[in-house]
Amino acid sequence: MNRGAWLLERGERGNPATRLDGRRPGGAAWTSGNEVRPLVHGATYFAELLAGIRALRAGDLLLFTDWRGDPDERLDGPGTEIGTVLCRAAERGVLVKGLLWRSHLDGLHFSQEENRRFGEQLARAGGECLLDMRVRPGGSHHQKLVVLRHRDRPLLDVAYVGGIDLCHNRNDDAAHRGDRQSLPLASAYGPHPPWHDVQLALRGPVVGDVEAVFRERWEDPAPLSRSPLTRLRERLADEDVSADPLPPQAPDPPPCGPHTVQLLRTYPNRLLRGYPFAPDGERSIARGYVKALARARSLVYLEDQYLWSPRVVAGFARALRSHPALRMIAVVPTVPEQDGWLTLPMNLIGRINALAELRAAAGDRVAVYGLENRAGTPVYVHAKVCVIDDIWACAGSDNVNLRSWTHDSELSCAVLDETPDPRPPAGGARVFARDLRLELMREHLDLGAGPGSGSGDRSGVPEAGAELCDPVAAFEAFAAAARALDAWYAEGRRGPRPPGRLRRYVPQELPPIRRFLARPLHRALVDPDGRPLGMRLRRTF
């Protein structure tokens, strides 16, 4: 297939300073010969990650970045706390290096103290985890990656990239009863918020690309924080504030599968002293979406935590206007993550405006849904997945909002499969993209997850879900399931609960005064454009 029609060519990334596009002969902007497996749900990912870390030996390498890290989060039951597991790896001679966002104060519902505690615990065991605040004001490091390299066993090398942090709330499964180690969200989600998320397991040459992303940040010579108070406190507390050198990067693992993977990123134009690997920032996530959406013809399937900002959804709206047969399904959280007189409308206003833009473009060809578990509790959708025409699939840490496309550090994987999908309708569909969409849809429709779901076994679709290959049938199946469940509630929940977990998404109405107050705060704080004015005027995505 023509990879350059769907993926960014080398000059289209907009960041010639990165080492990513110069690592391969000929300067290819992607890697081929990879095996990519979606790990749906934190429980699936955590169990595999635990086994992989436990198999590491002395001299092997473990690298990770995260937005938040809770060292007591259990990967798979008592005794598997992530802090303990990483410390044991370091104690047996594994080289363990991590970068956690330093974060804002815990009192502002962030994670500064937890991230610091994680770093201190790992340092005592011989690892190194730095608290990285090299961001624009108000920004964050939002990348979520783990790399496991094996000194003498490159066929075992693996990288994990996606939306799942090593922290509380994430360890949920398809039943969506929530993580027993929970942090509070809005009251509608209950004491253990149900959580829907996706991570990718990557094998093959792309592992070297993911490692290169980590090394670029690790080797950044800028101080971890520009705050004079923070730097003084670090000196007084004798904190580790400099990165020890890494050993030279090993050759990439050999090819092992049919998947082409391109790493897409966001870095802001950092004020005063830019990133040496992205001196003017990087917006390849935004550019990758814009290029792929221009080729959309039948179905855009999106799962996203936010779906905010008319400027960001403009590419979706443009595709919908241009192609009358194109449909879009979006799965989003039913309720914003925070309650509050002002925080609630701040979280709603961006989606209200974005949905108005999409519906003005395509009317009822755009369908938006929330999820709930079998007990009727809303499921918090934290996944960041997009599948276009069952050809181009993308999953990572980025959300469809300005913060993810311009302001925070993000990492995502665009995947193209060399294997045509034989199931009708063809339309150029590829096995990986179609199987990913179908696995997610089957769960939401209560059709059963199919053989090996969540474990990476891509053995095909069970007969009950075969009709979902047709994008029109899939669109109608979601609509019918949501209508049935909504009607069951409207009729007082008489009779058996209909199958499916989908509810039609209807944003809460906001009084004019709350909408008026929320709009500028949303733009400035919740969904900022982190680029300098000149770059904004050039419309670089």
LUMMI-365977 format. One line per field, with one value per residue (C-alpha): residue number from 1; x, y, z. Coordinates in pm, whole numbers, plus 50000, padded with zeros to 5 digits. Example, Ala and Ser with C-alpha at 12.3 -4.5 7.8 and 13.67 -1.06 7.14 Angstrom:
2
seq = 1 / 2
x = 51230 / 51367
y = 49550 / 49894
z = 50780 / 50714
END
This chain:
541
seq = 1 / 2 / 3 / 4 / 5 / 6 / 7 / 8 / 9 / 10 / 11 / 12 / 13 / 14 / 15 / 16 / 17 / 18 / 19 / 20 / 21 / 22 / 23 / 24 / 25 / 26 / 27 / 28 / 29 / 30 / 31 / 32 / 33 / 34 / 35 / 36 / 37 / 38 / 39 / 40 / 41 / 42 / 43 / 44 / 45 / 46 / 47 / 48 / 49 / 50 / 51 / 52 / 53 / 54 / 55 / 56 / 57 / 58 / 59 / 60 / 61 / 62 / 63 / 64 / 65 / 66 / 67 / 68 / 69 / 70 / 71 / 72 / 73 / 74 / 75 / 76 / 77 / 78 / 79 / 80 / 81 / 82 / 83 / 84 / 85 / 86 / 87 / 88 / 89 / 90 / 91 / 92 / 93 / 94 / 95 / 96 / 97 / 98 / 99 / 100 / 101 / 102 / 103 / 104 / 105 / 106 / 107 / 108 / 109 / 110 / 111 / 112 / 113 / 114 / 115 / 116 / 117 / 118 / 119 / 120 / 121 / 122 / 123 / 124 / 125 / 126 / 127 / 128 / 129 / 130 / 131 / 132 / 133 / 134 / 135 / 136 / 137 / 138 / 139 / 140 / 141 / 142 / 143 / 144 / 145 / 146 / 147 / 148 / 149 / 150 / 151 / 152 / 153 / 154 / 155 / 156 / 157 / 158 / 159 / 160 / 161 / 162 / 163 / 164 / 165 / 166 / 167 / 168 / 169 / 170 / 171 / 172 / 173 / 174 / 175 / 176 / 177 / 178 / 179 / 180 / 181 / 182 / 183 / 184 / 185 / 186 / 187 / 188 / 189 / 190 / 191 / 192 / 193 / 194 / 195 / 196 / 197 / 198 / 199 / 200 / 201 / 202 / 203 / 204 / 205 / 206 / 207 / 208 / 209 / 210 / 211 / 212 / 213 / 214 / 215 / 216 / 217 / 218 / 219 / 220 / 221 / 222 / 223 / 224 / 225 / 226 / 227 / 228 / 229 / 230 / 231 / 232 / 233 / 234 / 235 / 236 / 237 / 238 / 239 / 240 / 241 / 242 / 243 / 244 / 245 / 246 / 247 / 248 / 249 / 250 / 251 / 252 / 253 / 254 / 255 / 256 / 257 / 258 / 259 / 260 / 261 / 262 / 263 / 264 / 265 / 266 / 267 / 268 / 269 / 270 / 271 / 272 / 273 / 274 / 275 / 276 / 277 / 278 / 279 / 280 / 281 / 282 / 283 / 284 / 285 / 286 / 287 / 288 / 289 / 290 / 291 / 292 / 293 / 294 / 295 / 296 / 297 / 298 / 299 / 300 / 301 / 302 / 303 / 304 / 305 / 306 / 307 / 308 / 309 / 310 / 311 / 312 / 313 / 314 / 315 / 316 / 317 / 318 / 319 / 320 / 321 / 322 / 323 / 324 / 325 / 326 / 327 / 328 / 329 / 330 / 331 / 332 / 333 / 334 / 335 / 336 / 337 / 338 / 339 / 340 / 341 / 342 / 343 / 344 / 345 / 346 / 347 / 348 / 349 / 350 / 351 / 352 / 353 / 354 / 355 / 356 / 357 / 358 / 359 / 360 / 361 / 362 / 363 / 364 / 365 / 366 / 367 / 368 / 369 / 370 / 371 / 372 / 373 / 374 / 375 / 376 / 377 / 378 / 379 / 380 / 381 / 382 / 383 / 384 / 385 / 386 / 387 / 388 / 389 / 390 / 391 / 392 / 393 / 394 / 395 / 396 / 397 / 398 / 399 / 400 / 401 / 402 / 403 / 404 / 405 / 406 / 407 / 408 / 409 / 410 / 411 / 412 / 413 / 414 / 415 / 416 / 417 / 418 / 419 / 420 / 421 / 422 / 423 / 424 / 425 / 426 / 427 / 428 / 429 / 430 / 431 / 432 / 433 / 434 / 435 / 436 / 437 / 438 / 439 / 440 / 441 / 442 / 443 / 444 / 445 / 446 / 447 / 448 / 449 / 450 / 451 / 452 / 453 / 454 / 455 / 456 / 457 / 458 / 459 / 460 / 461 / 462 / 463 / 464 / 465 / 466 / 467 / 468 / 469 / 470 / 471 / 472 / 473 / 474 / 475 / 476 / 477 / 478 / 479 / 480 / 481 / 482 / 483 / 484 / 485 / 486 / 487 / 488 / 489 / 490 / 491 / 492 / 493 / 494 / 495 / 496 / 497 / 498 / 499 / 500 / 501 / 502 / 503 / 504 / 505 / 506 / 507 / 508 / 509 / 510 / 511 / 512 / 513 / 514 / 515 / 516 / 517 / 518 / 519 / 520 / 521 / 522 / 523 / 524 / 525 / 526 / 527 / 528 / 529 / 530 / 531 / 532 / 533 / 534 / 535 / 536 / 537 / 538 / 539 / 540 / 541
x = 50000 / 50104 / 50219 / 50301 / 49936 / 49835 / 50148 / 50361 / 50659 / 50986 / 50944 / 50582 / 50663 / 50762 / 51054 / 51386 / 51575 / 51441 / 51651 / 51341 / 51343 / 51720 / 51757 / 51692 / 51861 / 51698 / 51545 / 51216 / 50967 / 50823 / 50928 / 50800 / 50805 / 50649 / 50394 / 50137 / 49881 / 49613 / 49580 / 49229 / 49188 / 49443 / 49413 / 49524 / 49815 / 49928 / 49935 / 50149 / 50377 / 50429 / 50537 / 50771 / 50941 / 50982 / 51156 / 51423 / 51776 / 52087 / 52210 / 51866 / 51709 / 51374 / 51270 / 50940 / 50768 / 50439 / 50201 / 50136 / 50289 / 50147 / 50410 / 50148 / 49932 / 49902 / 49963 / 49807 / 49719 / 49905 / 50283 / 50276 / 50284 / 50453 / 50705 / 50801 / 50821 / 51050 / 51267 / 51314 / 51415 / 51674 / 51807 / 51876 / 52077 / 51822 / 51898 / 51574 / 51528 / 51208 / 51071 / 50763 / 50597 / 50680 / 50318 / 50140 / 50040 / 49830 / 49591 / 49503 / 49408 / 49740 / 50011 / 50330 / 50382 / 50297 / 50538 / 50814 / 50758 / 50781 / 51117 / 51256 / 51153 / 51316 / 51637 / 51685 / 51681 / 51940 / 51710 / 51662 / 51335 / 51350 / 51067 / 51050 / 50892 / 51048 / 50714 / 50540 / 50366 / 50056 / 50160 / 50237 / 50434 / 50155 / 50346 / 50291 / 50553 / 50749 / 51044 / 51189 / 51520 / 51697 / 52075 / 52117 / 51757 / 51641 / 51347 / 51192 / 51223 / 50889 / 50755 / 50418 / 50256 / 49904 / 49676 / 49736 / 49939 / 50108 / 49871 / 49541 / 49207 / 49364 / 49345 / 49000 / 48876 / 48587 / 48335 / 48413 / 48368 / 48657 / 49001 / 48993 / 49276 / 49078 / 49104 / 48777 / 48616 / 48277 / 48022 / 47833 / 48123 / 48094 / 48374 / 48555 / 48517 / 48480 / 48764 / 48800 / 49148 / 49381 / 49756 / 49958 / 50225 / 50491 / 50757 / 51007 / 51215 / 50963 / 51092 / 51408 / 51199 / 51019 / 51351 / 51479 / 51183 / 51280 / 51647 / 51571 / 51396 / 51645 / 51942 / 51785 / 52049 / 51797 / 51729 / 51437 / 51261 / 51302 / 51144 / 51406 / 51214 / 51196 / 51565 / 51655 / 51441 / 51607 / 51951 / 51849 / 51692 / 51983 / 51743 / 51871 / 51821 / 52053 / 52021 / 52297 / 52426 / 52255 / 52454 / 52465 / 52141 / 52140 / 52047 / 51677 / 51507 / 51465 / 51143 / 50874 / 50534 / 50323 / 50268 / 50409 / 50421 / 50484 / 50543 / 50355 / 50420 / 50333 / 50590 / 50521 / 50743 / 50906 / 50968 / 51320 / 51506 / 51350 / 51387 / 51708 / 51512 / 51217 / 51337 / 51016 / 50799 / 50638 / 50278 / 50300 / 49995 / 49781 / 49938 / 49898 / 49528 / 49471 / 49640 / 49456 / 49118 / 49154 / 49135 / 48831 / 48541 / 48322 / 48367 / 48567 / 48553 / 48684 / 48719 / 48838 / 48849 / 48756 / 48661 / 48696 / 48769 / 48617 / 48967 / 49075 / 48761 / 48777 / 48960 / 48684 / 48417 / 48595 / 48606 / 48237 / 48138 / 48345 / 48210 / 47835 / 47873 / 48119 / 47993 / 48154 / 48106 / 48257 / 48262 / 48329 / 48277 / 47912 / 48003 / 48310 / 48565 / 48504 / 48193 / 48174 / 47991 / 48263 / 48478 / 48181 / 48096 / 48467 / 48480 / 48155 / 48196 / 48468 / 48268 / 47947 / 48124 / 48303 / 47981 / 47807 / 48082 / 48055 / 47677 / 47669 / 47892 / 47714 / 47392 / 47285 / 47591 / 47770 / 47676 / 47822 / 47780 / 47870 / 47925 / 47792 / 47854 / 47588 / 47504 / 47425 / 47733 / 47894 / 48228 / 48502 / 48640 / 49013 / 49104 / 49259 / 49189 / 49091 / 49025 / 48962 / 48802 / 48944 / 49282 / 49456 / 49455 / 49603 / 49635 / 49841 / 49838 / 49683 / 49325 / 49128 / 49182 / 49420 / 49618 / 49716 / 49775 / 49982 / 50064 / 50160 / 50409 / 50226 / 50315 / 50094 / 50130 / 49977 / 49951 / 49908 / 49878 / 50024 / 49757 / 49432 / 49120 / 48928 / 48593 / 48345 / 48315 / 48681 / 48732 / 49101 / 49039 / 49333 / 49323 / 49473 / 49254 / 48934 / 49002 / 49074 / 48746 / 48549 / 48699 / 48598 / 48254 / 48179 / 48249 / 48021 / 47742 / 47775 / 47842 / 48129 / 48489 / 48586 / 48878 / 49179 / 49028 / 49260 / 49544 / 49656 / 49518 / 49382 / 49212 / 48913 / 48559 / 48303 / 47997 / 47779 / 47984 / 48057 / 47797 / 47990 / 48250 / 48007 / 48045 / 47678 / 47567 / 47808 / 47672 / 47314 / 47400 / 47533 / 47228 / 46987 / 47163 / 47159 / 46792 / 46695 / 46884 / 46761 / 46403 / 46443 / 46539 / 46260 / 46007 / 46121 / 46356 / 46073 / 46170 / 46516 / 46791 / 46866 / 47212 / 47474 / 47644 / 47580 / 47381 / 47323 / 47539 / 47345 / 47558 / 47418 / 47251 / 47435 / 47272 / 47395 / 47591 / 47783 / 47852 / 47973 / 48209 / 48336 / 48430 / 48741 / 48857 / 48827 / 49035 / 49301 / 49334 / 49173 / 49233 / 49511 / 49701 / 50062 / 50216 / 50348 / 50114 / 50319 / 50295 / 49922 / 49880 / 50069 / 49816 / 50074 / 49811
y = 50000 / 50363 / 50446 / 50804 / 50867 / 50803 / 50878 / 51189 / 51199 / 51309 / 51679 / 51682 / 51626 / 51992 / 51919 / 51856 / 51854 / 51519 / 51208 / 51001 / 51060 / 51020 / 50680 / 50465 / 50436 / 50672 / 50880 / 50688 / 50858 / 50526 / 50167 / 49854 / 49492 / 49545 / 49354 / 49573 / 49436 / 49645 / 49580 / 49691 / 49777 / 49843 / 49495 / 49337 / 49577 / 49558 / 49178 / 49166 / 49444 / 49264 / 48945 / 49140 / 49326 / 49010 / 48844 / 49118 / 49019 / 49202 / 49429 / 49467 / 49812 / 49948 / 50301 / 50473 / 50809 / 50897 / 51177 / 51031 / 50742 / 50586 / 50347 / 50148 / 50076 / 49699 / 49549 / 49212 / 49167 / 49208 / 49217 / 49356 / 49727 / 49903 / 50073 / 49740 / 49565 / 49834 / 49840 / 49463 / 49490 / 49756 / 49549 / 49252 / 49469 / 49596 / 49954 / 50135 / 50496 / 50701 / 51047 / 51161 / 51497 / 51695 / 51809 / 52084 / 52071 / 51779 / 52036 / 52128 / 51763 / 51681 / 51446 / 51625 / 51436 / 51093 / 51144 / 51260 / 50957 / 50727 / 50876 / 50853 / 50488 / 50390 / 50580 / 50386 / 50063 / 50183 / 50309 / 50667 / 50852 / 51226 / 51474 / 51666 / 52012 / 52119 / 52232 / 52554 / 52737 / 52541 / 52247 / 51887 / 51587 / 51354 / 51077 / 50723 / 50477 / 50178 / 50021 / 49681 / 49601 / 49268 / 49275 / 48935 / 48861 / 49130 / 48917 / 48983 / 49361 / 49539 / 49891 / 49999 / 50324 / 50446 / 50615 / 50410 / 50562 / 50357 / 50491 / 50455 / 50411 / 50239 / 49873 / 49792 / 49524 / 49464 / 49431 / 49792 / 49762 / 50003 / 49984 / 49902 / 50155 / 50460 / 50833 / 51030 / 51162 / 51330 / 51176 / 51006 / 50762 / 50632 / 50533 / 50315 / 50488 / 50242 / 50309 / 50234 / 50260 / 50122 / 50061 / 49927 / 49657 / 49712 / 49468 / 49504 / 49803 / 50053 / 49969 / 50160 / 50461 / 50462 / 50437 / 50731 / 50939 / 50865 / 50941 / 51279 / 51388 / 51220 / 51391 / 51738 / 51953 / 52208 / 52210 / 51990 / 52299 / 52672 / 52766 / 52921 / 52796 / 52443 / 52441 / 52572 / 52306 / 52041 / 52151 / 52165 / 51820 / 51684 / 51562 / 51395 / 51665 / 51550 / 51253 / 50995 / 50892 / 50605 / 50331 / 50356 / 50257 / 49897 / 49814 / 49800 / 49462 / 49266 / 49279 / 49047 / 49142 / 49311 / 49650 / 49989 / 50228 / 50601 / 50776 / 51105 / 51362 / 51697 / 51925 / 52293 / 52575 / 52598 / 52955 / 53098 / 52771 / 52528 / 52153 / 52064 / 51789 / 52019 / 52382 / 52513 / 52241 / 51954 / 51904 / 51582 / 51437 / 51721 / 51698 / 51320 / 51347 / 51620 / 51414 / 51092 / 51262 / 51405 / 51045 / 50942 / 50815 / 50574 / 50577 / 50762 / 50574 / 50772 / 50705 / 51012 / 51156 / 51507 / 51578 / 51950 / 52262 / 52367 / 52433 / 52078 / 51913 / 52130 / 51850 / 51603 / 51854 / 51927 / 51556 / 51514 / 51810 / 51686 / 51330 / 51282 / 50907 / 50956 / 50885 / 50949 / 50766 / 50911 / 50746 / 50994 / 51024 / 51085 / 51310 / 51537 / 51414 / 51699 / 51837 / 52200 / 52524 / 52642 / 52335 / 52145 / 52409 / 52458 / 52090 / 52103 / 52417 / 52282 / 51971 / 52166 / 52389 / 52097 / 51898 / 52203 / 52224 / 51855 / 51850 / 52163 / 51976 / 51642 / 51640 / 51290 / 51135 / 51221 / 51005 / 51052 / 50804 / 50755 / 50421 / 50261 / 49930 / 49668 / 49836 / 50162 / 50351 / 50571 / 50447 / 50707 / 50689 / 50761 / 50586 / 50787 / 50580 / 50668 / 50432 / 50576 / 50359 / 50048 / 50139 / 50398 / 50339 / 50564 / 50522 / 50702 / 50959 / 51248 / 51366 / 51556 / 51899 / 52191 / 52095 / 51763 / 51909 / 52213 / 52247 / 51923 / 51653 / 51361 / 51038 / 50838 / 50556 / 50558 / 50200 / 50065 / 49692 / 49533 / 49259 / 49330 / 49229 / 48962 / 49028 / 49232 / 49515 / 49545 / 49910 / 49876 / 49768 / 49625 / 49357 / 49554 / 49863 / 49666 / 49421 / 49706 / 49880 / 49558 / 49458 / 49790 / 49787 / 49431 / 49521 / 49825 / 49623 / 49327 / 49094 / 48921 / 49012 / 48728 / 48489 / 48638 / 48984 / 49217 / 48968 / 49058 / 48744 / 48881 / 48557 / 48714 / 48817 / 48582 / 48529 / 48747 / 49055 / 48993 / 49245 / 49524 / 49509 / 49715 / 50076 / 50155 / 49848 / 49936 / 50291 / 50161 / 49895 / 50157 / 50375 / 50086 / 49973 / 50325 / 50376 / 50053 / 50132 / 50491 / 50369 / 50112 / 50390 / 50618 / 50340 / 50299 / 50005 / 49758 / 49416 / 49282 / 49533 / 49548 / 49435 / 49699 / 49968 / 50268 / 50579 / 50861 / 51152 / 51468 / 51744 / 51906 / 52240 / 52537 / 52861 / 53158 / 53311 / 52990 / 52946 / 53308 / 53262 / 52923 / 53009 / 53228 / 53008 / 52699 / 52860 / 52989 / 52703 / 52384 / 52388 / 52638 / 52686 / 52673 / 52815 / 53170 / 53407 / 53400 / 53023 / 53036 / 53283 / 53049 / 52774 / 52497 / 52225
z = 50000 / 49957 / 50310 / 50217 / 50128 / 50491 / 50696 / 50724 / 50492 / 50648 / 50565 / 50682 / 51050 / 51079 / 51311 / 51134 / 51467 / 51589 / 51550 / 51470 / 51095 / 51062 / 51228 / 50920 / 50580 / 50337 / 50615 / 50626 / 50858 / 50982 / 51054 / 50881 / 50990 / 51331 / 51535 / 51711 / 51957 / 52125 / 52497 / 52585 / 52955 / 53223 / 53374 / 53046 / 53006 / 53368 / 53372 / 53058 / 53183 / 53513 / 53336 / 53110 / 53394 / 53600 / 53305 / 53280 / 53382 / 53494 / 53216 / 53057 / 53019 / 53137 / 53041 / 53121 / 53108 / 53272 / 53361 / 53704 / 53893 / 54210 / 54348 / 54541 / 54233 / 54198 / 53858 / 53944 / 54310 / 54640 / 54613 / 54258 / 54342 / 54049 / 54277 / 54433 / 54095 / 53951 / 54262 / 54251 / 53887 / 53973 / 54264 / 54036 / 53797 / 53547 / 53440 / 53531 / 53419 / 53434 / 53367 / 53556 / 53513 / 53825 / 53826 / 54012 / 54378 / 54502 / 54646 / 54287 / 54217 / 54055 / 54172 / 54277 / 54603 / 54458 / 54169 / 54405 / 54630 / 54329 / 54235 / 54587 / 54624 / 54297 / 54372 / 54697 / 54495 / 54245 / 53970 / 53862 / 53811 / 53748 / 53797 / 53472 / 53459 / 53129 / 52988 / 52894 / 53179 / 53273 / 53058 / 53140 / 53021 / 52919 / 52735 / 52863 / 52743 / 52873 / 52688 / 52780 / 52607 / 52659 / 52631 / 52464 / 52360 / 52113 / 51998 / 52341 / 52315 / 52350 / 52394 / 52530 / 52418 / 52486 / 52734 / 53049 / 53333 / 53605 / 53867 / 54049 / 53867 / 53564 / 53666 / 53531 / 53292 / 53051 / 53336 / 53431 / 53804 / 53858 / 54013 / 54385 / 54422 / 54320 / 54307 / 54315 / 54000 / 53968 / 54205 / 53919 / 53878 / 54234 / 54475 / 54218 / 53881 / 53591 / 53347 / 52974 / 52823 / 52555 / 52532 / 52238 / 52266 / 51999 / 51881 / 51601 / 51482 / 51621 / 51971 / 51877 / 51780 / 52114 / 52293 / 52087 / 52205 / 52566 / 52504 / 52348 / 52665 / 52900 / 52733 / 52730 / 52908 / 53038 / 53415 / 53516 / 53652 / 53595 / 53925 / 54159 / 54463 / 54327 / 54244 / 54588 / 54754 / 54540 / 54652 / 55017 / 54997 / 54795 / 54527 / 54211 / 53950 / 53671 / 53440 / 53455 / 53110 / 52936 / 52763 / 52382 / 52218 / 52096 / 51736 / 51666 / 51710 / 51386 / 51181 / 51312 / 51171 / 50900 / 51063 / 50967 / 51262 / 51268 / 51599 / 51620 / 51891 / 52036 / 52192 / 52259 / 52152 / 52495 / 52604 / 52641 / 52581 / 52340 / 52334 / 52146 / 51970 / 51890 / 51910 / 51751 / 51902 / 51713 / 51612 / 51414 / 51597 / 51464 / 51120 / 51111 / 51190 / 50933 / 50659 / 50742 / 50778 / 50429 / 50301 / 50510 / 50300 / 50500 / 50881 / 51144 / 51475 / 51771 / 52144 / 52329 / 52678 / 52568 / 52201 / 52254 / 52052 / 51718 / 51580 / 51651 / 51513 / 51201 / 51016 / 51109 / 51003 / 50674 / 50588 / 50674 / 50458 / 50164 / 50158 / 50207 / 50267 / 50554 / 50905 / 51243 / 51573 / 51890 / 52234 / 52515 / 52892 / 52973 / 53266 / 53297 / 53547 / 53794 / 53960 / 54060 / 53986 / 53749 / 53679 / 53535 / 53271 / 53198 / 53106 / 52907 / 52703 / 52475 / 52386 / 52331 / 52081 / 51912 / 51870 / 51727 / 51464 / 51375 / 51360 / 51147 / 50903 / 50893 / 51096 / 51190 / 51024 / 51353 / 51651 / 52000 / 52285 / 52648 / 52818 / 53133 / 53307 / 53374 / 53705 / 53524 / 53646 / 53381 / 53248 / 53230 / 52875 / 52897 / 52568 / 52286 / 51973 / 51618 / 51326 / 50979 / 50708 / 50878 / 50726 / 50946 / 51320 / 51585 / 51961 / 52220 / 52496 / 52301 / 52322 / 52061 / 52212 / 52176 / 52484 / 52329 / 51982 / 52083 / 52454 / 52634 / 52543 / 52379 / 52201 / 51966 / 51713 / 51366 / 51239 / 50886 / 50826 / 50514 / 50539 / 50347 / 50534 / 50339 / 50507 / 50305 / 50243 / 50145 / 50047 / 50121 / 50482 / 50676 / 50943 / 51231 / 51200 / 51143 / 51426 / 51666 / 51581 / 51601 / 51935 / 52087 / 51928 / 52036 / 52396 / 52385 / 52221 / 52462 / 52171 / 52346 / 52307 / 52077 / 52106 / 52281 / 52324 / 52506 / 52492 / 52145 / 51976 / 51648 / 51546 / 51376 / 51449 / 51602 / 51384 / 51607 / 51520 / 51153 / 51031 / 51201 / 50924 / 50719 / 50840 / 50777 / 50972 / 51253 / 51267 / 51285 / 51543 / 51782 / 51727 / 51785 / 52104 / 52248 / 52157 / 52329 / 52649 / 52660 / 52612 / 52891 / 53130 / 53004 / 53072 / 53431 / 53367 / 53321 / 53196 / 53124 / 53061 / 52686 / 52575 / 52519 / 52724 / 52500 / 52592 / 52349 / 52464 / 52542 / 52695 / 53004 / 52943 / 53089 / 53204 / 52997 / 53287 / 53352 / 52984 / 52965 / 53260 / 53150 / 52791 / 52853 / 53141 / 52924 / 52650 / 52888 / 53137 / 53015 / 52640 / 52567 / 52244 / 52359 / 52043 / 52013 / 51832 / 51512 / 51492 / 51557 / 51273 / 51039 / 51124 / 51142 / 51152
END
